[in-house]
Amino acid sequence: MPLTDAPLYSIYAGNNDFKPFTEVEEKQILAIVGEQFPSFTILPARGIFEGKELPTLLIQIASHDRKAVVSICRKLGHALNRRWIGMSEGGLYTSVPMK
């Protein structure tokens, strides 16, 4: 079913080892996001964190369910052993802490 006027969320999953994600890690990320959202976009990106290049996966999700998107951020953070996952919505960026 197509979405209409749904907010677009971007999730930034950086690899804190400063190495590209392995195929296993990428499949794990796809599985986690795919459990909740049947449609999304995932793009490889290069972030810069504290002056160092950080391999990053940018995950874009159109959804009316913000809580579900935040939940995915936390699931990704736990699976990837991160202290937070970056998320933007409506042009605003936030770091979603793991709880």
N, CA and C atoms as an extended XYZ file, in Angstrom:
297
Properties=species:S:1:pos:R:3:atomname:S:1:resname:S:1:resid:I:1 pbc="F F F"
N         0.845       -1.168        0.000 N   MET     1
C         0.000        0.000        0.000 CA  MET     1
C         0.895        1.238        0.000 C   MET     1
N         0.714        2.157       -0.938 N   PRO     2
C         1.549        3.358       -0.976 CA  PRO     2
C         1.274        4.282        0.208 C   PRO     2
N         2.307        4.958        0.638 N   LEU     3
C         2.174        5.956        1.704 CA  LEU     3
C         1.923        7.315        1.079 C   LEU     3
N         1.160        8.140        1.753 N   THR     4
C         0.903        9.500        1.300 CA  THR     4
C         1.282       10.467        2.410 C   THR     4
N         2.058       11.461        2.063 N   ASP     5
C         2.458       12.495        3.016 CA  ASP     5
C         3.100       11.931        4.281 C   ASP     5
N         3.845       10.857        4.148 N   ALA     6
C         4.527       10.267        5.302 CA  ALA     6
C         5.859       10.969        5.521 C   ALA     6
N         6.214       11.222        6.767 N   PRO     7
C         7.536       11.780        7.043 CA  PRO     7
C         8.626       10.819        6.566 C   PRO     7
N         9.728       11.400        6.099 N   LEU     8
C        10.871       10.593        5.673 CA  LEU     8
C        11.941       10.669        6.750 C   LEU     8
N        12.302        9.523        7.270 N   TYR     9
C        13.334        9.414        8.295 CA  TYR     9
C        14.610        8.888        7.656 C   TYR     9
N        15.731        9.405        8.102 N   SER    10
C        17.031        8.884        7.689 CA  SER    10
C        17.746        8.388        8.931 C   SER    10
N        18.248        7.181        8.848 N   ILE    11
C        18.998        6.569        9.941 CA  ILE    11
C        20.438        6.424        9.478 C   ILE    11
N        21.367        6.833       10.335 N   TYR    12
C        22.787        6.790       10.008 CA  TYR    12
C        23.462        5.727       10.871 C   TYR    12
N        23.819        4.617       10.249 N   ALA    13
C        24.492        3.532       10.959 CA  ALA    13
C        25.954        3.547       10.543 C   ALA    13
N        26.797        4.095       11.399 N   GLY    14
C        28.229        4.159       11.103 CA  GLY    14
C        28.952        2.965       11.687 C   GLY    14
N        30.020        2.561       11.007 N   ASN    15
C        30.831        1.450       11.502 CA  ASN    15
C        31.961        2.026       12.346 C   ASN    15
N        31.829        1.913       13.651 N   ASN    16
C        32.791        2.509       14.570 CA  ASN    16
C        34.171        1.872       14.505 C   ASN    16
N        34.306        0.771       13.773 N   ASP    17
C        35.626        0.176       13.556 CA  ASP    17
C        36.357        0.892       12.424 C   ASP    17
N        35.691        1.857       11.796 N   PHE    18
C        36.234        2.632       10.688 CA  PHE    18
C        36.651        1.743        9.514 C   PHE    18
N        35.910        0.649        9.335 N   LYS    19
C        36.096       -0.258        8.200 CA  LYS    19
C        34.750       -0.426        7.519 C   LYS    19
N        34.751       -0.763        6.224 N   PRO    20
C        33.460       -1.020        5.568 CA  PRO    20
C        32.699       -2.139        6.292 C   PRO    20
N        31.377       -2.065        6.236 N   PHE    21
C        30.562       -3.129        6.807 CA  PHE    21
C        30.818       -4.426        6.034 C   PHE    21
N        30.819       -5.531        6.745 N   THR    22
C        30.947       -6.824        6.082 CA  THR    22
C        29.601       -7.204        5.473 C   THR    22
N        29.603       -8.182        4.616 N   GLU    23
C        28.354       -8.654        4.016 CA  GLU    23
C        27.420       -9.191        5.095 C   GLU    23
N        27.981       -9.858        6.086 N   VAL    24
C        27.179      -10.397        7.191 CA  VAL    24
C        26.512       -9.257        7.960 C   VAL    24
N        27.259       -8.191        8.258 N   GLU    25
C        26.694       -7.049        8.979 CA  GLU    25
C        25.587       -6.379        8.159 C   GLU    25
N        25.820       -6.217        6.856 N   GLU    26
C        24.802       -5.596        6.005 CA  GLU    26
C        23.530       -6.447        5.970 C   GLU    26
N        23.678       -7.753        5.888 N   LYS    27
C        22.495       -8.633        5.895 CA  LYS    27
C        21.763       -8.539        7.225 C   LYS    27
N        22.510       -8.423        8.310 N   GLN    28
C        21.899       -8.284        9.638 CA  GLN    28
C        21.094       -6.982        9.709 C   GLN    28
N        21.651       -5.910        9.183 N   ILE    29
C        20.959       -4.618        9.169 CA  ILE    29
C        19.692       -4.712        8.323 C   ILE    29
N        19.802       -5.294        7.149 N   LEU    30
C        18.626       -5.472        6.281 CA  LEU    30
C        17.540       -6.270        6.986 C   LEU    30
N        17.931       -7.324        7.689 N   ALA    31
C        16.950       -8.166        8.387 CA  ALA    31
C        16.267       -7.393        9.509 C   ALA    31
N        17.033       -6.617       10.273 N   ILE    32
C        16.456       -5.866       11.392 CA  ILE    32
C        15.440       -4.848       10.885 C   ILE    32
N        15.817       -4.082        9.879 N   VAL    33
C        14.916       -3.059        9.353 CA  VAL    33
C        13.723       -3.723        8.662 C   VAL    33
N        13.981       -4.787        7.910 N   GLY    34
C        12.930       -5.479        7.170 CA  GLY    34
C        11.885       -6.149        8.048 C   GLY    34
N        12.236       -6.458        9.297 N   GLU    35
C        11.259       -7.044       10.223 CA  GLU    35
C        10.099       -6.092       10.472 C   GLU    35
N        10.401       -4.796       10.535 N   GLN    36
C         9.391       -3.789       10.883 CA  GLN    36
C         8.825       -3.070        9.658 C   GLN    36
N         9.678       -2.852        8.668 N   PHE    37
C         9.275       -2.068        7.502 CA  PHE    37
C         9.479       -2.879        6.224 C   PHE    37
N         8.413       -3.114        5.462 N   PRO    38
C         8.548       -3.902        4.236 CA  PRO    38
C         9.187       -3.122        3.095 C   PRO    38
N         9.254       -1.793        3.212 N   SER    39
C         9.829       -0.958        2.156 CA  SER    39
C        10.728        0.108        2.780 C   SER    39
N        11.948        0.221        2.265 N   PHE    40
C        12.894        1.232        2.720 CA  PHE    40
C        14.031        1.288        1.716 C   PHE    40
N        14.886        2.276        1.869 N   THR    41
C        16.053        2.433        1.007 CA  THR    41
C        17.299        2.387        1.872 C   THR    41
N        18.326        1.704        1.391 N   ILE    42
C        19.602        1.671        2.097 CA  ILE    42
C        20.699        2.052        1.105 C   ILE    42
N        21.524        3.004        1.518 N   LEU    43
C        22.580        3.531        0.660 CA  LEU    43
C        23.912        3.513        1.389 C   LEU    43
N        24.986        3.129        0.708 N   PRO    44
C        26.308        3.272        1.328 CA  PRO    44
C        26.700        4.745        1.344 C   PRO    44
N        27.334        5.180        2.405 N   ALA    45
C        27.742        6.574        2.530 CA  ALA    45
C        29.097        6.639        3.236 C   ALA    45
N        29.742        7.781        3.120 N   ARG    46
C        30.993        8.025        3.841 CA  ARG    46
C        30.772        9.215        4.750 C   ARG    46
N        30.755        8.954        6.022 N   GLY    47
C        30.618       10.036        6.982 CA  GLY    47
C        31.992       10.444        7.487 C   GLY    47
N        32.042       11.577        8.111 N   ILE    48
C        33.266       12.026        8.771 CA  ILE    48
C        32.913       12.214       10.243 C   ILE    48
N        33.613       11.512       11.100 N   PHE    49
C        33.369       11.600       12.533 CA  PHE    49
C        34.674       11.962       13.220 C   PHE    49
N        34.681       13.107       13.861 N   GLU    50
C        35.865       13.614       14.559 CA  GLU    50
C        37.095       13.581       13.649 C   GLU    50
N        36.880       13.982       12.389 N   GLY    51
C        37.977       14.094       11.433 CA  GLY    51
C        38.378       12.810       10.738 C   GLY    51
N        37.727       11.700       11.071 N   LYS    52
C        38.063       10.412       10.453 CA  LYS    52
C        36.911        9.939        9.589 C   LYS    52
N        37.263        9.328        8.451 N   GLU    53
C        36.228        8.795        7.573 CA  GLU    53
C        35.567        7.593        8.227 C   GLU    53
N        34.236        7.617        8.227 N   LEU    54
C        33.449        6.581        8.900 CA  LEU    54
C        32.506        5.922        7.892 C   LEU    54
N        32.784        4.679        7.481 N   PRO    55
C        31.837        4.004        6.603 CA  PRO    55
C        30.463        3.966        7.268 C   PRO    55
N        29.464        4.332        6.492 N   THR    56
C        28.117        4.510        7.031 CA  THR    56
C        27.092        3.923        6.079 C   THR    56
N        26.027        3.374        6.630 N   LEU    57
C        24.871        2.992        5.833 CA  LEU    57
C        23.760        3.975        6.170 C   LEU    57
N        23.195        4.574        5.141 N   LEU    58
C        22.093        5.510        5.287 CA  LEU    58
C        20.814        4.756        4.953 C   LEU    58
N        19.921        4.690        5.917 N   ILE    59
C        18.664        3.954        5.758 CA  ILE    59
C        17.540        4.976        5.759 C   ILE    59
N        16.753        4.989        4.705 N   GLN    60
C        15.645        5.938        4.601 CA  GLN    60
C        14.327        5.181        4.673 C   GLN    60
N        13.452        5.674        5.555 N   ILE    61
C        12.166        5.033        5.792 CA  ILE    61
C        11.076        6.102        5.775 C   ILE    61
N        10.061        5.914        4.957 N   ALA    62
C         8.878        6.779        4.982 CA  ALA    62
C         7.854        6.091        5.873 C   ALA    62
N         7.425        6.788        6.924 N   SER    63
C         6.516        6.156        7.876 CA  SER    63
C         5.751        7.202        8.671 C   SER    63
N         4.549        6.836        9.070 N   HIS    64
C         3.765        7.658        9.986 CA  HIS    64
C         4.018        7.232       11.436 C   HIS    64
N         4.865        6.211       11.640 N   ASP    65
C         5.085        5.638       12.966 CA  ASP    65
C         6.494        5.961       13.473 C   ASP    65
N         6.641        7.131       14.100 N   ARG    66
C         7.949        7.560       14.604 CA  ARG    66
C         8.495        6.590       15.656 C   ARG    66
N         7.632        6.088       16.525 N   LYS    67
C         8.085        5.166       17.569 CA  LYS    67
C         8.715        3.916       16.971 C   LYS    67
N         8.151        3.435       15.872 N   ALA    68
C         8.713        2.252       15.210 CA  ALA    68
C        10.092        2.559       14.621 C   ALA    68
N        10.277        3.759       14.097 N   VAL    69
C        11.581        4.141       13.544 CA  VAL    69
C        12.615        4.243       14.667 C   VAL    69
N        12.248        4.864       15.774 N   VAL    70
C        13.158        4.958       16.924 CA  VAL    70
C        13.490        3.559       17.448 C   VAL    70
N        12.509        2.675       17.475 N   SER    71
C        12.734        1.300       17.899 CA  SER    71
C        13.765        0.609       17.002 C   SER    71
N        13.670        0.846       15.697 N   ILE    72
C        14.642        0.266       14.766 CA  ILE    72
C        16.033        0.828       15.045 C   ILE    72
N        16.120        2.119       15.334 N   CYS    73
C        17.419        2.714       15.682 CA  CYS    73
C        18.034        1.983       16.873 C   CYS    73
N        17.230        1.731       17.874 N   ARG    74
C        17.738        1.051       19.077 CA  ARG    74
C        18.125       -0.397       18.786 C   ARG    74
N        17.318       -1.089       17.992 N   LYS    75
C        17.662       -2.471       17.622 CA  LYS    75
C        18.974       -2.508       16.849 C   LYS    75
N        19.146       -1.564       15.917 N   LEU    76
C        20.396       -1.500       15.164 CA  LEU    76
C        21.569       -1.196       16.087 C   LEU    76
N        21.370       -0.249       16.982 N   GLY    77
C        22.436        0.117       17.910 CA  GLY    77
C        22.877       -1.049       18.770 C   GLY    77
N        21.923       -1.809       19.268 N   HIS    78
C        22.267       -2.979       20.085 CA  HIS    78
C        22.959       -4.044       19.254 C   HIS    78
N        22.447       -4.305       18.064 N   ALA    79
C        23.030       -5.335       17.198 CA  ALA    79
C        24.446       -4.972       16.761 C   ALA    79
N        24.691       -3.677       16.560 N   LEU    80
C        26.000       -3.230       16.090 CA  LEU    80
C        26.909       -2.761       17.228 C   LEU    80
N        26.432       -2.905       18.464 N   ASN    81
C        27.190       -2.525       19.653 CA  ASN    81
C        27.594       -1.042       19.617 C   ASN    81
N        26.593       -0.194       19.402 N   ARG    82
C        26.813        1.255       19.341 CA  ARG    82
C        26.198        1.916       20.572 C   ARG    82
N        26.712        3.070       20.936 N   ARG    83
C        26.139        3.834       22.048 CA  ARG    83
C        24.936        4.627       21.588 C   ARG    83
N        24.881        4.970       20.298 N   TRP    84
C        23.754        5.692       19.721 CA  TRP    84
C        23.726        5.452       18.222 C   TRP    84
N        22.599        5.758       17.633 N   ILE    85
C        22.412        5.722       16.184 CA  ILE    85
C        21.843        7.080       15.789 C   ILE    85
N        22.378        7.657       14.728 N   GLY    86
C        21.899        8.950       14.254 CA  GLY    86
C        20.587        8.802       13.492 C   GLY    86
N        19.705        9.777       13.663 N   MET    87
C        18.427        9.775       12.961 CA  MET    87
C        18.067       11.213       12.625 C   MET    87
N        17.558       11.428       11.417 N   SER    88
C        17.045       12.750       11.095 CA  SER    88
C        15.600       12.629       10.646 C   SER    88
N        14.859       13.667       10.976 N   GLU    89
C        13.457       13.756       10.572 CA  GLU    89
C        13.133       15.223       10.369 C   GLU    89
N        12.542       15.522        9.257 N   GLY    90
C        12.145       16.898        8.981 CA  GLY    90
C        13.300       17.882        9.016 C   GLY    90
N        14.486       17.429        8.651 N   GLY    91
C        15.644       18.316        8.640 CA  GLY    91
C        16.359       18.445        9.986 C   GLY    91
N        15.853       17.785       11.028 N   LEU    92
C        16.470       17.828       12.348 CA  LEU    92
C        17.199       16.527       12.629 C   LEU    92
N        18.384       16.614       13.179 N   TYR    93
C        19.194       15.436       13.500 CA  TYR    93
C        19.158       15.193       14.999 C   TYR    93
N        19.114       13.923       15.368 N   THR    94
C        19.215       13.555       16.776 CA  THR    94
C        20.019       12.271       16.895 C   THR    94
N        20.687       12.097       18.000 N   SER    95
C        21.369       10.837       18.311 CA  SER    95
C        20.446       10.048       19.218 C   SER    95
N        20.041        8.873       18.754 N   VAL    96
C        19.138        8.019       19.538 CA  VAL    96
C        20.000        7.133       20.426 C   VAL    96
N        19.935        7.344       21.759 N   PRO    97
C        20.752        6.534       22.669 CA  PRO    97
C        20.148        5.139       22.844 C   PRO    97
N        21.033        4.219       23.187 N   MET    98
C        20.568        2.860       23.471 CA  MET    98
C        20.068        2.829       24.910 C   MET    98
N        18.905        2.234       25.120 N   LYS    99
C        18.325        2.137       26.476 CA  LYS    99
C        18.054        0.706       26.800 C   LYS    99
